[in-house]
Amino acid sequence: MKQFKFDIDYVREQFPSLCKTVNGYPAAFLDGPGGTQVPRSVVERVNDYLYYHNANAHGNFKTSRESDRIFWESREVIADFLNCDPEEVSFGSNSSTNNFILAFSLLRIMKPGDEIIITEIDHEGNRSPWLTLKDFGMVVKEVKVDPKTYTLDLEDYKSKLSDKTKVVAINWASNATGTITDVKTYIKLAHEVGALTVVDAVHYALHKTIDVRDIDTDFLLCSAYKFFGPHIGILYSKAEVGKKLKTVRVMADDNTEIPDKFEIGTIAMEHAAGAAAAVEFIADIGRMHEEYFTDELEGLTGRRRLVVAGIKAIEAYEEPLARKLRDELSAIEGVTVYSPPEDVPKTSTVSFTVEGINSAELGTYLGDRGIFVWDGHFYAMHLINNVLDLKDQGGVVRIGLAPYNTADEVDRTIQAVKDFIYNNWRGNPLL
Ligand SMILES: Cc1ncc(COP(=O)(O)O)c(C=O)c1O
């Protein structure tokens, strides 16, 4: 295979925000897991919708027909991102809202005493909607996470599954530790007891290829603002399951079909158009790097092939940078990195703490030097506060790579952490 070379210059040129400076330092956007930057093509698509095609749905006039077409075409593009049919793609405000809609829709076919399995590693967006159903008599069980490896305990999951289990809601990639869970195995086991499955792919999207047919989930959530798009949530619902459900929406009993039945009220169609442009941007990256992945792309055609190539190129570019972050940060005295072991697949998101230092203090120090990272729990609250017991520490500092980040930014960040520790770490024998 040809030596892989990522066209970082092309990618960076697409993001006007990257020219920002802070106190004279160039901005390094390492906050991607909270939301990525947005390329020109996405902003232009949103603008184009609002300037020329803005109308509510299903009218008998030009702009409304154009809007309907754009909205449907957006579903077609997202379908190639997920590997499903356009009718299986619904839009909503964000993934948390979509998940509440799903949870309360499934409540319509559940009865008190039915069981739901959630996990300790999940973001609240995939815990709270299901925990809320306890008020309606549902029993919610939580799969344990190993506090040393930051991975879910499959045996614990198996012990909680039974013919009472009706829903399994599981995380594909942790937005705190980057841990990727083998959701395919969890889904297969859930289906064996007749449960429906909901996969939270919000952090997974952009880092790895999503293939809903391959994992065979019934539902999947992701949010376009995590992969270059505007703020909008996407809900995949397997047609054979979605078609049978009554959801919660206006006139839900009126035989509204998928994908509309999961959409409440008027959707931000300009953001759906922008989400499609974001996927097309990933496909552009794929087009430029396709030649490196011909073996892995065998059998794939059209836009799906380019999307998969784009994600593979992003992965190949980010992997060595993430490895460097993990290796060099963990080598610093006083630093703990919360990444799963070598043999566990993970995203390019690296969280860490410094002994004796509140993470907000370090986050602010880096922010003042133009290095944008998150600190806290990012709503992976149960994991950070309870399992890892990091509440008093102010959670973790999270560095998240996106394909517009550079090796220089990674070096700068590692050096800034070292400088901070040298000046502030109270355990530093030199102070
Ligand atoms: C893993 C994960 N799940 C769910 C969510 C919630 O997504 P949204 O903000 O679209 O509701 C997030 C957001 O950060 C996330 O990282």
Ligand as a Chemical Component Dictionary entry (heavy atoms), coordinates in Angstrom:
data_LIG
# 
_chem_comp.id                   LIG 
_chem_comp.type                 NON-POLYMER 
_chem_comp.pdbx_formal_charge   0 
_chem_comp.three_letter_code    LIG 
# 
loop_
_chem_comp_atom.comp_id 
_chem_comp_atom.atom_id 
_chem_comp_atom.alt_atom_id 
_chem_comp_atom.type_symbol 
_chem_comp_atom.charge 
_chem_comp_atom.model_Cartn_x 
_chem_comp_atom.model_Cartn_y 
_chem_comp_atom.model_Cartn_z 
_chem_comp_atom.pdbx_ordinal 
LIG C1 C1 C 0 -21.833 10.032 23.919 1  
LIG C2 C2 C 0 -22.864 11.114 23.866 2  
LIG N1 N1 N 0 -24.156 10.782 23.927 3  
LIG C3 C3 C 0 -25.140 11.708 23.892 4  
LIG C4 C4 C 0 -24.837 13.042 23.797 5  
LIG C5 C5 C 0 -25.961 14.027 23.757 6  
LIG O1 O1 O 0 -26.081 14.515 22.462 7  
LIG P1 P1 P 0 -26.976 15.821 22.179 8  
LIG O2 O2 O 0 -26.198 16.993 22.654 9  
LIG O3 O3 O 0 -27.161 15.800 20.696 10 
LIG O4 O4 O 0 -28.243 15.657 22.912 11 
LIG C6 C6 C 0 -23.501 13.453 23.754 12 
LIG C7 C7 C 0 -23.144 14.874 23.703 13 
LIG O5 O5 O 0 -22.064 15.274 24.034 14 
LIG C8 C8 C 0 -22.483 12.450 23.778 15 
LIG O6 O6 O 0 -21.194 12.783 23.723 16 
# 
loop_
_chem_comp_bond.comp_id 
_chem_comp_bond.atom_id_1 
_chem_comp_bond.atom_id_2 
_chem_comp_bond.value_order 
_chem_comp_bond.pdbx_ordinal 
LIG C1 C2 SING 1  
LIG C2 N1 SING 2  
LIG C2 C8 DOUB 3  
LIG N1 C3 DOUB 4  
LIG C3 C4 SING 5  
LIG C4 C5 SING 6  
LIG C4 C6 DOUB 7  
LIG C5 O1 SING 8  
LIG O1 P1 SING 9  
LIG P1 O2 DOUB 10 
LIG P1 O3 SING 11 
LIG P1 O4 SING 12 
LIG C6 C7 SING 13 
LIG C6 C8 SING 14 
LIG C7 O5 DOUB 15 
LIG C8 O6 SING 16 
# 
